Amino acid sequence: MQVDPNFKLGRSGCSLSLKDGEITKRASNINYNDRLLAQYIKQKQFTSLHFKTPKTYNFYDSTNECASFSMEYISGKNFYDFCIDSSVRQINEFIDTVINYLKLNLQDSFSTKIDPSEFLQKEIFLSQYLEKNFKFTTPPSALPIGRNHGDFSVSNMIFSDSYYLVDFLDNIFDTPINDIVKLRQDSKHKFYFTLSQKFNIKV
């Protein structure tokens, strides 16, 4: 993970700082505090046979101040450098890891009925993915609920001694479909490569 030693602003507006081997993630404003807490809990409780995540430490929150939490610093490569430096075999191993991660999470999920109108809050599901890729003309009435990262883009992966996930995201529904959709943004719509060219950020 390559982070400015003093400050870096992420896409959510949260700042990242590095000190004494720890990364601190701070909310952009107090209105984001609840979401940051949800993301902290999600990262702290994350377990997977295929990915690791940096160990989380304390969550700091007080009235009228931006919340923050710290985690261990992981030194590694971003996705672009991993692809450049790796053999075809290593890249195929990574692809297998991603596939197995998604399959296991779907396998361990349970189905639950939902209110389809809630999907109207997430236009990306309707306009780009449900209709075009999943062949839905209306929002589904049930979802597999289970483990997921929430923002499963290669931009949120660190390639070190293991594959690490960072920047967990809270969602309306905790479903592995979130991770499939986010990965689809990279594989089909080149989200990561567009982002890398625009911001040149390595996190």
Secondary structure, DSSP 8 states (H G I E B T S, - for coil): ----SS-EE-TTS-EEEEETTEEEEE-SSGGGHHHHHHHHHHHHT---SS-B---EEEEE--TTS--EEEEE----B-HHHHHHHS-HHHHHHHHHHHHHHHHHHHHT-EEEE--GGGGGG-HIIIIIIITTTS--SS--SEEEE----SS--GGGEEESSSEEE------SS--HHHHHHHHHHHHTT-HHHHHHHHH----
